[in-house]
Amino acid sequence: MFEVRRTLPGRKVTDEYAQHGNPWLAWARHSAHRLGEARGWPRKTLLNVEQALVIVLTGHAEGDTVRYSEIFPVLRARGLSVERTTEVLDHIGVFLDDRPSSFEQWLESKLDGLATGIARDVGDWARLLHDGGPRSRARDVATVWNYVNRIRPVLLEWSNRYDHLREVTRHDVLTYLDIVQDAQRQATVVALRSLFRRAKRNGTIFKNPTSRIRVGQREEGVIQPLEPHHLDGSVAAVTHPADRLILALAAVHAARPAAIRRLQLDDLDVGNRRLTIDGRTRPLDDLTRQVALEWLNFRRQRWPDTANLHLLINKQTALGTGPISKSSVAGPALHGQTATLQRLRMDRQLEEALVHGPDALHLAEVFGLSEKTAIRYANSARALLERPLESDPAASPRTHGSIP
């Protein structure tokens, strides 16, 4: 009628006792050796996992489930690998990851303080954005964060007067938008419009108060090139071979962080001097080739047996097959620098437009930009090229220096 949680042994379990009549442990050990061989686990890691399996699977019977919440404190206290052990347990079909979703925890904190009816609609909308649906694609989690954070102040204000979104009027929306700045107003209208459209489809509101409210066109300023000392500062800040390669990919090839994370070893063809980024093959310049060879040599010495086919790996991913995390590729070494990876990517695209002319079609072809983005870079380059020479610090296109 109810499920009883197992208590893992608090003392050290002898290997002989654990193996006696325990087919689950034998299967898990076999699976650990197969996974370790396939993924290049060193002997130390394999021994670590075997010790953890002895503790976790002692007394395991048919139908038992091993929960993350049960094994995490026990294994962590002994310095044993939780991640590798759960991989094995999941492989043999006895693992249940019962960790609460970080997104759900964040969302619950943002719904706190809202009226019950409003919180219900906002939660449904945010989850649809995050998870997607039959007629809605999943959005990047950062987009969901921005949307919810943008409209949380007005939702709290409305929660003081209303119990449901259906009570919010067009006048309420316009009153709030009157006190929001231009750029923030556009983002707020977009988020509110998305929320009320979802509520209308669900039938929880009768009329969309954001309909026919104009978003307005945001004036895009001229993209300015980075100053040479900004570039020099970022080049001097990166010392690790992986960071140097990431910087080169952003500064020379305008690669986005997500594209850098997805790069495979086969995408780098050193012999034929070709590099493929998101399906677009381009020449491999001397600078990128140099730092790529440095990284490959470091990678080979540090993790000679890894089976991870991603070009960039670290100590967390070298024993698996997944990409490095977003935070790892975000350029921790560039924190505090003006020339961040984002600015370097933008600067490279602007430089292309300055050198080859403000041709939006050329930019779209070279970097895979959308029509709107390519036009913006072309317009910025045209404005810079038409600027009077004496007042133009970027009158002559510059080239990216080398990474020492």
ABEGO torsion letter per residue (X at the ends): XBBBBBBBBABBBBAAAAABGBAAAAAAAAAAAAAAAAAGBBAAAAAAAAAAAAAAABGBBBGBBBBAAAAAAAAAAAGBBAAAAAAAAAAAGABBBABBBAAAAAAAAAABGBBAAAAAAAAAAAAAAAAEBAABBBBBAAAAAAAAAAAAAAAAAAAAABABAAABBAAAAAAAAAABBAAAAAAAAAAAAAAAAAAAAAGABABBAABGBBAEBBBBBBBBBBBAAAAAAAAAABABAAAAAAAAAAAAAGBBAAAAAABBAAABBAAAGBBBBGGBBBBBBAAAAAAAAAAAAAAAAABAABABABABBBAAAAABABBBBAAAAAGAAABGBABBAAAAAAAAAAAAAAAAEBBAAAAAAAAGBBAAAAAAAAAAAAAAAABBAAABAAABBBBBBBBX
